[in-house]
């Protein structure tokens, strides 16, 4: 039986977000595979964490591409981005809360490139006169990541319906970044 590596990583992220001290045995159980199978794919916890980081960078980049950030107004692009990030939200939730685990220039460069694309969206919204100018694009990017993660946790815990997630995130973020005159 072939193992879906990305599914294993997403199952691991879901467990580790709730229980950061989960063992490799716990992770294997959560993924529905044996510990031996888990170790064939990931030599240890560090390799698993590194693979989660790489998956997060890859899928976040794909979400940015899918959101077509340069098309239309910045507020519409931000709504598309929130929707496009939904499939990677669980992995982002783990990575966002455990970012002190990651080191390495290549990984940092990956996130910096993604962050730059999101910063550009917020900067464009500021230049269009849609988004507030008293909040930096870097801070707005962190707020976006935080809301994406909060949405993932809230859906997982049953505090927010999956169907309401994107609307709730976009409305809260846009309500906070819009200039008073644009509301």
C-alpha positions in Angstrom: 0.0 0.0 0.0 1.4 3.4 -1.0 1.7 6.0 1.6 0.4 9.5 0.8 3.4 11.5 2.2 1.5 14.8 2.2 -1.5 13.3 4.0 0.9 11.9 6.7 2.5 15.4 7.0 -0.9 17.0 7.4 -2.0 14.4 10.0 1.3 15.0 11.8 0.7 18.8 11.8 -2.8 18.4 13.1 -1.6 16.3 16.0 1.5 18.4 16.7 -0.5 21.6 16.8 -2.6 20.1 19.6 0.2 18.1 21.3 3.6 19.5 20.5 5.3 16.7 22.5 3.6 13.9 20.6 6.0 11.0 20.0 6.7 9.5 16.6 4.5 6.5 17.7 1.7 9.0 18.3 2.2 10.6 14.9 2.3 7.2 13.2 -1.0 6.3 14.9 -2.6 9.6 13.9 -1.6 9.1 10.3 -2.9 5.5 10.3 0.5 3.9 9.6 3.1 1.9 11.5 6.0 3.6 13.2 8.3 1.6 10.8 6.5 3.1 7.8 6.8 6.6 9.3 10.5 6.1 9.8 11.0 4.9 6.2 9.6 8.3 5.1 11.1 10.5 7.8 14.3 9.3 9.6 13.3 11.1 12.8 11.4 14.0 14.2 13.8 16.6 12.7 13.3 15.2 9.2 9.5 15.2 9.7 9.6 18.9 10.9 11.8 19.8 8.0 9.4 18.1 5.6 6.5 20.0 7.2 8.3 23.2 6.6 9.0 22.4 3.0 5.3 21.4 2.5 4.2 24.6 4.0 6.4 26.7 1.8 5.4 24.8 -1.3 1.6 24.9 -0.6 1.6 28.5 0.5 3.4 29.4 -2.8 0.8 27.5 -4.7 -2.0 29.3 -2.8 -0.4 32.7 -3.6 -0.3 31.7 -7.3 -3.9 30.5 -7.2 -5.1 33.7 -5.6 -3.9 35.8 -8.5 -2.8 38.6 -6.2 -2.2 41.1 -9.0 -5.8 40.8 -10.4 -8.5 43.3 -9.4 -8.6 45.3 -6.2 -6.4 44.4 -3.3 -9.4 43.6 -1.1 -10.7 41.1 -3.7 -7.2 39.6 -4.0 -7.1 39.2 -0.2 -10.4 37.4 -0.2 -9.1 35.0 -2.8 -5.9 34.5 -0.8 -7.8 33.6 2.3 -9.7 30.9 0.3 -6.6 29.7 -1.4 -4.8 29.2 1.9 -7.6 27.0 3.4 -6.0 23.7 2.3 -2.7 24.6 3.9 -4.1 26.2 7.1 -3.5 23.2 9.3 0.2 23.0 8.3 0.5 26.8 8.7 -1.1 26.6 12.2 1.6 24.2 13.3 4.5 26.1 11.6 3.3 29.4 12.9 3.2 28.3 16.5 6.4 26.3 16.4 8.5 28.6 14.3 11.3 28.6 16.8 12.0 25.0 15.7 13.2 26.0 12.3 16.5 27.2 11.3 18.4 27.3 8.0 19.0 29.9 5.4 17.2 28.0 2.6 14.0 27.7 4.7 14.1 31.3 5.8 14.6 32.4 2.2 11.5 30.5 1.2 9.3 32.2 3.8 10.8 35.6 3.1 9.9 35.3 -0.6 6.4 34.3 0.3 6.1 37.1 2.9 7.3 39.6 0.3 4.5 38.7 -2.1 1.9 39.2 0.7 3.6 42.4 1.8 3.2 43.6 -1.8 -0.5 42.9 -1.7 -1.0 44.9 1.4 1.2 47.7 0.1 -0.8 47.8 -3.1 -4.0 48.1 -1.0 -2.5 51.0 0.9 -1.5 52.7 -2.4 -5.0 52.1 -3.8 -6.4 53.9 -0.7 -8.3 50.8 0.4 -6.1 49.6 3.3 -5.0 51.6 6.4 -1.5 53.1 6.1 -0.8 53.2 9.8 -0.2 49.4 9.9 2.9 48.1 8.1 2.6 45.4 5.4 4.8 43.2 7.6 2.3 43.4 10.5 -0.7 42.9 8.3 1.0 39.7 6.9 1.5 38.4 10.5 -2.1 39.2 11.2 -3.2 37.3 8.1 -1.1 34.3 9.2 -2.6 34.5 12.7 -6.2 34.6 11.5 -5.6 31.7 9.0 -4.2 29.7 12.0 -7.0 30.7 14.3 -9.6 29.8 11.6 -8.0 26.3 11.3 -8.0 25.7 15.0 -11.6 27.0 15.4 -12.9 24.7 12.6 -10.9 21.8 14.1 -12.4 22.4 17.6 -15.9 22.9 16.3 -16.1 26.6 17.3 -16.5 27.7 13.7 -18.2 26.0 10.8 -15.9 25.2 7.9 -18.3 27.0 5.5 -18.0 30.2 7.6 -14.2 30.1 7.9 -13.1 32.1 4.9 -15.8 34.8 5.3 -15.0 35.2 9.0 -11.3 35.6 8.4 -11.7 38.0 5.4 -14.3 40.1 7.1 -12.3 40.5 10.3 -9.1 41.2 8.5 -10.6 43.6 6.0 -12.6 45.3 8.6 -9.4 46.0 10.5 -7.2 47.1 7.5 -9.6 49.3 5.6 -9.3 53.0 6.0 -12.3 54.7 7.6 -13.3 56.3 4.3 -13.3 53.0 2.5 -15.7 51.2 4.9 
